[in-house]
Amino acid sequence: MSLVKWAFIGVILLPAAELVTFILLALTIGWLWTAALFVGTSAIGVLVLRHTGRRDLDRFRAALSENGVRAIRLDTPGLAKMIGGILLVFPGFITDVLGALLFLPQFQRWAAGTIGRVRRKRRAARDPSVIDLTPNEWRQMPDAIEDANERKPLSPRER
């Protein structure tokens, strides 16, 4: 599925999921506590961005000027924390959980690995030199070095 379709699905489904989550949490812990938690996570996000935002933004700018667009990776120093702070500022508990998870190094490594695998898979799908075959459409060939050592000239009948 294309990135535009995923973005469209996200724009439609995320607010609906956030609303359902808010209502379920309000029914579970109460409306006042839910509203306080709702405002509190946004305030924490603002504080995180004020505290680490400038330093991490400067490191990200330096990496971006040094490596160009290739510097935009989740394991770029400070980028995960900036994205986490931004997600905490966004209203909603699903984005708050994702933002909080981005502060954990284990989740950062998992997310960076997952994004890397998806990018490699998409790149391979766009590469015309890559041909996907089913298991019955290919067979294992000996290595080229072994094959070259064992190769003998073909007789006229074998050609």
MARSENU-415622 format. One line per field, with one value per atom (N, C-alpha, C): residue in three letters; atom name; x, y, z. Coordinates in Angstrom, 3 decimals. Layout:
// residues N
aa	[ALA,...]
at	[CA,...]
x	[X,...]
y	[Y,...]
z	[Z,...]
This chain:
// residues 159
aa	[MET,MET,MET,SER,SER,SER,LEU,LEU,LEU,VAL,VAL,VAL,LYS,LYS,LYS,TRP,TRP,TRP,ALA,ALA,ALA,PHE,PHE,PHE,ILE,ILE,ILE,GLY,GLY,GLY,VAL,VAL,VAL,ILE,ILE,ILE,LEU,LEU,LEU,LEU,LEU,LEU,PRO,PRO,PRO,ALA,ALA,ALA,ALA,ALA,ALA,GLU,GLU,GLU,LEU,LEU,LEU,VAL,VAL,VAL,THR,THR,THR,PHE,PHE,PHE,ILE,ILE,ILE,LEU,LEU,LEU,LEU,LEU,LEU,ALA,ALA,ALA,LEU,LEU,LEU,THR,THR,THR,ILE,ILE,ILE,GLY,GLY,GLY,TRP,TRP,TRP,LEU,LEU,LEU,TRP,TRP,TRP,THR,THR,THR,ALA,ALA,ALA,ALA,ALA,ALA,LEU,LEU,LEU,PHE,PHE,PHE,VAL,VAL,VAL,GLY,GLY,GLY,THR,THR,THR,SER,SER,SER,ALA,ALA,ALA,ILE,ILE,ILE,GLY,GLY,GLY,VAL,VAL,VAL,LEU,LEU,LEU,VAL,VAL,VAL,LEU,LEU,LEU,ARG,ARG,ARG,HIS,HIS,HIS,THR,THR,THR,GLY,GLY,GLY,ARG,ARG,ARG,ARG,ARG,ARG,ASP,ASP,ASP,LEU,LEU,LEU,ASP,ASP,ASP,ARG,ARG,ARG,PHE,PHE,PHE,ARG,ARG,ARG,ALA,ALA,ALA,ALA,ALA,ALA,LEU,LEU,LEU,SER,SER,SER,GLU,GLU,GLU,ASN,ASN,ASN,GLY,GLY,GLY,VAL,VAL,VAL,ARG,ARG,ARG,ALA,ALA,ALA,ILE,ILE,ILE,ARG,ARG,ARG,LEU,LEU,LEU,ASP,ASP,ASP,THR,THR,THR,PRO,PRO,PRO,GLY,GLY,GLY,LEU,LEU,LEU,ALA,ALA,ALA,LYS,LYS,LYS,MET,MET,MET,ILE,ILE,ILE,GLY,GLY,GLY,GLY,GLY,GLY,ILE,ILE,ILE,LEU,LEU,LEU,LEU,LEU,LEU,VAL,VAL,VAL,PHE,PHE,PHE,PRO,PRO,PRO,GLY,GLY,GLY,PHE,PHE,PHE,ILE,ILE,ILE,THR,THR,THR,ASP,ASP,ASP,VAL,VAL,VAL,LEU,LEU,LEU,GLY,GLY,GLY,ALA,ALA,ALA,LEU,LEU,LEU,LEU,LEU,LEU,PHE,PHE,PHE,LEU,LEU,LEU,PRO,PRO,PRO,GLN,GLN,GLN,PHE,PHE,PHE,GLN,GLN,GLN,ARG,ARG,ARG,TRP,TRP,TRP,ALA,ALA,ALA,ALA,ALA,ALA,GLY,GLY,GLY,THR,THR,THR,ILE,ILE,ILE,GLY,GLY,GLY,ARG,ARG,ARG,VAL,VAL,VAL,ARG,ARG,ARG,ARG,ARG,ARG,LYS,LYS,LYS,ARG,ARG,ARG,ARG,ARG,ARG,ALA,ALA,ALA,ALA,ALA,ALA,ARG,ARG,ARG,ASP,ASP,ASP,PRO,PRO,PRO,SER,SER,SER,VAL,VAL,VAL,ILE,ILE,ILE,ASP,ASP,ASP,LEU,LEU,LEU,THR,THR,THR,PRO,PRO,PRO,ASN,ASN,ASN,GLU,GLU,GLU,TRP,TRP,TRP,ARG,ARG,ARG,GLN,GLN,GLN,MET,MET,MET,PRO,PRO,PRO,ASP,ASP,ASP,ALA,ALA,ALA,ILE,ILE,ILE,GLU,GLU,GLU,ASP,ASP,ASP,ALA,ALA,ALA,ASN,ASN,ASN,GLU,GLU,GLU,ARG,ARG,ARG,LYS,LYS,LYS,PRO,PRO,PRO,LEU,LEU,LEU,SER,SER,SER,PRO,PRO,PRO,ARG,ARG,ARG,GLU,GLU,GLU,ARG,ARG,ARG]
at	[N,CA,C,N,CA,C,N,CA,C,N,CA,C,N,CA,C,N,CA,C,N,CA,C,N,CA,C,N,CA,C,N,CA,C,N,CA,C,N,CA,C,N,CA,C,N,CA,C,N,CA,C,N,CA,C,N,CA,C,N,CA,C,N,CA,C,N,CA,C,N,CA,C,N,CA,C,N,CA,C,N,CA,C,N,CA,C,N,CA,C,N,CA,C,N,CA,C,N,CA,C,N,CA,C,N,CA,C,N,CA,C,N,CA,C,N,CA,C,N,CA,C,N,CA,C,N,CA,C,N,CA,C,N,CA,C,N,CA,C,N,CA,C,N,CA,C,N,CA,C,N,CA,C,N,CA,C,N,CA,C,N,CA,C,N,CA,C,N,CA,C,N,CA,C,N,CA,C,N,CA,C,N,CA,C,N,CA,C,N,CA,C,N,CA,C,N,CA,C,N,CA,C,N,CA,C,N,CA,C,N,CA,C,N,CA,C,N,CA,C,N,CA,C,N,CA,C,N,CA,C,N,CA,C,N,CA,C,N,CA,C,N,CA,C,N,CA,C,N,CA,C,N,CA,C,N,CA,C,N,CA,C,N,CA,C,N,CA,C,N,CA,C,N,CA,C,N,CA,C,N,CA,C,N,CA,C,N,CA,C,N,CA,C,N,CA,C,N,CA,C,N,CA,C,N,CA,C,N,CA,C,N,CA,C,N,CA,C,N,CA,C,N,CA,C,N,CA,C,N,CA,C,N,CA,C,N,CA,C,N,CA,C,N,CA,C,N,CA,C,N,CA,C,N,CA,C,N,CA,C,N,CA,C,N,CA,C,N,CA,C,N,CA,C,N,CA,C,N,CA,C,N,CA,C,N,CA,C,N,CA,C,N,CA,C,N,CA,C,N,CA,C,N,CA,C,N,CA,C,N,CA,C,N,CA,C,N,CA,C,N,CA,C,N,CA,C,N,CA,C,N,CA,C,N,CA,C,N,CA,C,N,CA,C,N,CA,C,N,CA,C,N,CA,C,N,CA,C,N,CA,C,N,CA,C,N,CA,C,N,CA,C,N,CA,C,N,CA,C,N,CA,C,N,CA,C,N,CA,C,N,CA,C,N,CA,C,N,CA,C,N,CA,C,N,CA,C,N,CA,C,N,CA,C,N,CA,C,N,CA,C,N,CA,C,N,CA,C,N,CA,C,N,CA,C,N,CA,C,N,CA,C,N,CA,C,N,CA,C,N,CA,C,N,CA,C]
x	[0.849,0.000,0.901,0.501,1.328,1.287,2.282,2.400,1.215,0.711,-0.436,-1.672,-1.880,-3.032,-2.904,-1.693,-1.481,-1.700,-1.239,-1.433,-2.923,-3.650,-5.084,-5.798,-5.435,-6.041,-5.715,-4.474,-4.077,-4.828,-5.016,-5.731,-7.190,-7.756,-9.159,-9.304,-8.474,-8.661,-8.063,-6.970,-6.340,-7.250,-7.876,-8.783,-9.937,-10.469,-11.555,-11.058,-9.882,-9.315,-8.988,-8.496,-8.198,-9.481,-10.557,-11.826,-12.362,-12.294,-12.758,-11.907,-10.602,-9.707,-10.024,-10.262,-10.608,-11.882,-12.894,-14.181,-14.030,-13.318,-13.123,-12.335,-11.316,-10.530,-11.368,-12.182,-13.046,-14.070,-14.597,-15.541,-14.852,-13.550,-12.817,-12.334,-11.702,-11.115,-11.855,-12.788,-13.548,-13.163,-14.145,-13.954,-12.935,-12.956,-12.035,-10.589,-10.354,-8.994,-8.512,-9.402,-9.032,-8.665,-9.447,-9.144,-7.828,-7.568,-6.301,-5.128,-5.289,-4.233,-4.018,-5.104,-5.066,-4.246,-4.511,-3.786,-2.366,-2.217,-0.911,0.106,-0.311,0.642,1.080,0.182,0.575,1.560,1.335,2.258,3.635,3.643,4.913,5.629,4.890,5.484,6.120,5.448,6.009,7.284,7.265,8.458,9.620,9.320,10.375,10.970,10.118,10.617,11.426,11.022,11.780,13.137,13.160,14.397,15.395,14.935,15.850,15.748,14.714,14.454,15.554,16.053,17.062,18.360,18.822,20.060,19.926,18.815,18.610,18.375,17.693,17.474,18.792,19.694,21.007,21.812,21.751,22.463,21.863,20.531,19.884,20.240,20.270,20.662,22.086,22.989,24.380,24.462,23.737,23.733,23.114,22.069,21.413,22.325,23.060,23.974,25.167,25.554,26.693,26.318,25.187,24.800,23.627,23.014,21.868,20.640,19.803,18.535,18.767,19.911,20.200,20.327,20.448,20.561,19.215,18.143,16.821,16.558,17.042,16.829,16.454,15.745,15.286,16.451,17.566,18.709,19.629,19.229,19.963,19.862,20.979,20.950,19.885,19.004,17.995,16.714,16.706,15.510,14.339,14.589,13.509,12.907,13.749,13.234,12.410,12.846,12.058,10.706,10.707,9.439,8.564,9.181,8.425,7.798,8.535,7.979,6.846,7.003,5.938,4.683,4.862,3.708,3.027,3.817,3.207,2.376,2.799,2.055,0.736,0.732,-0.510,-1.573,-2.816,-3.863,-4.226,-4.346,-4.752,-3.824,-4.384,-3.618,-2.821,-3.268,-2.500,-1.191,-1.248,-0.019,0.854,0.245,1.027,1.802,1.165,1.855,3.000,2.756,3.827,4.966,4.620,5.635,6.455,5.805,6.522,7.411,6.947,7.758,9.029,8.980,10.163,11.290,11.023,12.081,12.829,12.306,12.956,13.914,15.184,16.156,15.779,15.165,14.773,13.738,12.761,11.740,12.337,13.277,13.946,14.653,15.387,16.091,15.105,14.018,13.026,12.381,11.989,11.333,12.285,13.554,14.529,14.761,14.842,15.010,13.818,12.631,11.413,11.314,11.597,11.551,12.613,13.795,14.856,14.469,13.850,13.421,12.369,11.423,10.375,10.984,11.932,12.577,13.357,14.090,14.836,13.895,12.774,11.807,11.201,10.871,10.311,11.339,12.589,13.639,13.842,13.819,13.966,12.780,11.601,10.411,10.477,11.110,11.218,12.393,13.371,14.575,14.227,14.356,13.977,14.917,16.101,17.025,16.678,15.740,15.318,14.123,14.236,13.160,12.714,11.465,10.929,10.403,10.859,10.434,9.851,8.912,8.395,9.418,9.355,10.365,10.462,9.375,9.460,9.968,10.256,10.745,12.264,12.969,14.413,15.054,16.364,17.123,18.487,19.083,20.377,21.466,22.337,23.458,24.744,25.744,27.010,27.640,28.510,29.181,29.957,30.101,30.766,32.229,32.904,34.317,34.471,33.665,33.724,33.373,32.368,31.930,33.031,33.763,34.831,35.994,36.310,37.401,37.058,35.837,35.436,34.991,34.889,34.368,35.396,34.944,35.798,35.208,36.011,35.484,34.398,33.395,32.305,32.709,32.312,32.561,31.555,31.825,30.900,29.487,29.378,28.052,27.282,27.994,27.342,26.889,27.473,27.116,25.794]
y	[-1.165,0.000,1.237,2.244,3.438,4.275,5.130,5.991,6.945,7.394,8.311,7.611,6.356,5.619,5.425,5.076,4.904,6.213,7.321,8.626,8.962,8.683,8.943,8.101,6.825,5.948,6.466,6.901,7.430,8.691,9.574,10.828,10.555,9.532,9.210,8.397,7.365,6.439,6.912,7.652,8.047,8.914,9.960,10.729,9.892,8.996,8.140,7.221,6.640,5.766,6.559,7.782,8.624,8.953,9.245,9.557,8.345,7.187,5.963,5.685,5.867,5.657,6.633,7.892,8.894,8.502,8.102,7.743,6.516,5.501,4.287,4.580,5.401,5.751,6.595,7.496,8.313,7.455,6.459,5.558,4.695,4.456,3.604,4.368,5.515,6.228,7.509,7.915,9.134,10.248,11.133,12.208,13.231,13.575,14.585,14.103,12.862,12.312,12.164,11.797,11.659,13.013,14.034,15.373,15.878,15.612,16.030,15.300,14.025,13.254,13.738,14.081,14.587,15.873,16.813,18.083,17.876,16.995,16.751,16.175,15.244,14.668,15.702,16.589,17.655,18.612,18.926,19.803,19.134,17.848,17.118,17.157,17.000,17.070,18.419,19.500,20.841,20.986,20.500,20.577,19.776,18.606,17.778,18.493,19.068,19.779,21.018,21.706,22.884,22.463,21.355,20.931,20.326,19.393,18.693,19.162,19.908,20.266,21.054,22.083,22.944,22.165,21.433,20.672,19.590,18.847,17.786,18.347,19.469,20.094,20.547,21.090,21.489,20.285,19.164,17.943,17.394,17.457,16.974,17.851,19.159,20.063,19.793,19.553,19.251,17.950,16.927,15.658,15.830,16.652,16.887,17.641,18.628,19.368,18.516,17.556,16.696,15.571,14.931,13.746,13.970,15.122,15.374,14.626,14.258,13.600,12.232,11.605,10.301,10.369,11.560,11.708,11.522,11.511,11.379,9.900,9.464,8.097,8.201,7.198,7.228,7.150,6.558,6.460,7.670,8.711,9.972,10.540,10.990,11.450,12.524,12.235,13.200,13.199,12.572,12.631,11.890,10.727,9.962,10.739,11.422,12.209,13.398,14.029,15.139,14.652,13.551,13.005,12.574,11.970,11.582,12.772,13.873,15.087,15.658,15.644,16.153,15.292,13.972,13.087,13.275,13.612,13.895,15.174,16.140,17.400,17.194,16.328,16.068,15.560,15.992,15.505,14.061,13.275,11.888,10.946,9.848,8.916,7.919,7.608,6.701,7.361,8.613,9.321,9.535,9.696,9.839,8.564,7.425,6.152,5.966,6.250,6.131,7.101,8.324,9.306,8.879,8.343,7.880,6.691,5.805,4.647,5.062,6.174,6.626,7.097,7.240,7.581,6.347,5.158,3.916,3.440,3.207,2.781,1.471,0.540,-0.730,-0.503,0.361,0.648,1.417,2.310,3.049,2.077,1.108,0.122,-0.722,-1.170,-1.983,-1.187,0.057,0.883,1.199,1.510,1.795,0.561,-0.617,-1.855,-2.150,-1.939,-2.188,-1.232,0.032,1.020,0.691,0.269,-0.096,-1.285,-2.305,-3.475,-3.090,-2.247,-1.822,-1.027,-0.147,0.654,-0.238,-1.224,-2.138,-2.937,-3.381,-4.161,-3.318,-2.063,-1.174,-0.876,-0.670,-0.387,-1.583,-2.780,-3.979,-4.160,-3.759,-3.882,-2.928,-1.761,-0.798,-1.091,-1.880,-2.161,-3.146,-2.741,-3.644,-4.833,-4.785,-5.910,-7.037,-6.818,-7.841,-8.575,-9.880,-10.698,-11.665,-11.602,-12.524,-13.765,-14.918,-16.192,-17.055,-17.908,-18.878,-20.003,-20.796,-21.847,-22.849,-23.090,-24.043,-23.412,-22.108,-21.435,-21.244,-21.723,-21.537,-22.779,-22.879,-23.957,-23.417,-24.050,-23.617,-23.994,-23.040,-23.273,-23.285,-24.047,-24.021,-22.632,-22.329,-21.042,-20.839,-19.602,-19.277,-19.698,-19.576,-19.949,-21.444,-22.236,-23.684,-24.069,-23.411,-23.713,-23.404,-22.302,-21.929,-22.900,-23.398,-24.353,-25.699,-26.117,-27.416,-27.367,-26.203,-26.060,-26.570,-27.305,-27.769,-27.248,-27.113,-26.622,-27.552,-26.981,-27.756,-28.345,-29.547,-30.164,-29.596,-29.729,-29.189,-29.766,-31.007,-31.606,-30.999,-30.536,-29.978,-28.530,-27.881,-26.473,-26.396]
z	[0.000,0.000,0.000,-0.711,-0.842,0.439,0.559,1.731,1.831,0.697,0.702,1.274,0.901,1.432,2.938,3.407,4.845,5.585,5.017,5.646,5.714,4.650,4.637,5.694,5.778,6.785,8.185,8.390,9.689,10.055,9.092,9.352,9.704,9.130,9.407,10.697,10.855,11.967,13.289,13.267,14.525,15.390,14.851,15.724,16.272,15.472,15.957,17.072,16.896,17.929,19.194,19.034,20.195,20.969,20.257,20.908,21.671,21.045,21.713,22.949,22.842,23.980,25.103,24.760,25.770,26.503,25.766,26.384,27.269,26.791,27.591,28.869,28.760,29.945,30.912,30.376,31.227,31.960,31.287,31.950,32.999,32.803,33.730,34.960,34.768,35.915,36.262,35.454,35.735,34.781,34.545,33.568,34.030,35.297,35.807,35.751,36.177,36.125,34.682,33.802,32.388,31.795,32.111,31.607,32.181,33.463,34.079,33.433,33.186,32.515,31.090,30.437,29.064,28.977,29.873,29.905,30.428,31.415,32.013,31.046,30.201,29.246,28.217,27.839,26.909,27.570,28.850,29.572,29.714,29.978,30.068,28.719,27.641,26.306,26.036,26.445,26.266,27.082,28.326,29.171,28.588,28.074,27.464,26.257,25.426,24.248,24.639,25.689,26.137,26.690,27.402,28.056,27.061,26.245,25.342,23.902,23.604,22.213,21.544,22.191,21.571,21.320,22.331,22.190,21.108,21.162,20.183,18.788,18.702,17.401,16.790,17.608,17.109,16.635,17.385,16.958,15.668,15.560,14.348,13.151,13.344,12.259,11.804,12.762,12.410,11.618,12.049,11.317,9.939,9.846,8.569,7.608,8.115,7.242,6.829,7.673,7.349,6.395,6.635,5.864,4.924,4.951,4.081,4.562,3.627,3.947,4.585,4.290,4.886,6.401,6.979,8.430,9.125,8.373,8.975,9.240,10.388,10.865,12.329,12.805,14.184,15.161,14.746,15.644,15.562,14.826,14.836,16.246,16.810,18.204,18.445,19.384,19.793,18.983,17.822,16.975,17.618,18.198,18.824,19.989,20.772,21.898,21.407,20.320,19.783,19.278,18.554,18.058,19.222,20.251,21.442,22.128,22.260,22.864,22.049,20.741,19.868,19.996,20.065,20.219,21.578,22.604,23.912,23.871,23.088,22.989,22.247,21.238,20.499,21.458,21.297,22.190,21.869,22.898,22.729,23.467,23.919,24.726,23.889,22.707,21.850,21.438,21.032,20.676,21.905,23.082,24.312,24.622,24.455,24.707,23.714,22.442,21.446,21.745,22.137,22.481,23.684,24.702,25.890,25.564,24.689,24.305,23.566,22.853,22.126,23.036,24.322,25.267,25.759,25.476,25.888,24.794,25.137,24.119,23.431,24.162,23.540,22.451,22.720,21.725,20.551,20.816,19.741,18.804,19.372,18.529,17.738,18.393,17.698,16.564,16.843,15.821,14.676,14.998,13.944,13.080,13.694,12.922,12.043,12.580,11.803,10.621,10.866,9.778,8.733,9.175,8.242,7.371,7.988,7.205,6.179,6.569,5.641,4.488,4.800,3.748,2.781,3.328,2.447,1.567,2.133,1.363,0.252,0.550,-0.479,-1.558,-1.132,-2.110,-3.024,-2.461,-3.280,-4.219,-3.759,-4.613,-5.794,-5.598,-6.699,-7.611,-7.149,-7.926,-9.044,-10.302,-11.393,-11.540,-10.931,-11.058,-10.094,-9.178,-8.238,-8.824,-8.886,-9.432,-8.345,-7.958,-6.964,-7.670,-7.201,-7.759,-6.660,-7.028,-6.078,-5.965,-4.908,-4.724,-5.873,-6.602,-7.702,-8.997,-8.982,-10.175,-10.181,-9.164,-9.120,-8.518,-8.700,-8.067,-7.682,-6.683,-6.173,-7.172,-7.478,-8.380,-7.556,-7.987,-7.259,-7.357,-6.405,-6.408,-7.693,-8.095,-9.355,-9.331,-8.184,-8.100,-8.286,-7.574,-7.736,-9.159,-9.707,-11.058,-12.061,-11.873,-12.800,-12.718,-11.522,-11.366,-11.994,-11.925,-12.437,-13.894,-14.449,-15.796,-16.801,-17.725,-18.820,-20.116,-21.104,-22.372,-22.909,-23.486,-24.046,-25.389,-25.603,-26.907,-27.894,-29.160,-30.164,-30.025,-29.556,-29.420,-28.242,-27.184,-25.990,-26.215,-27.222,-27.458,-28.037]
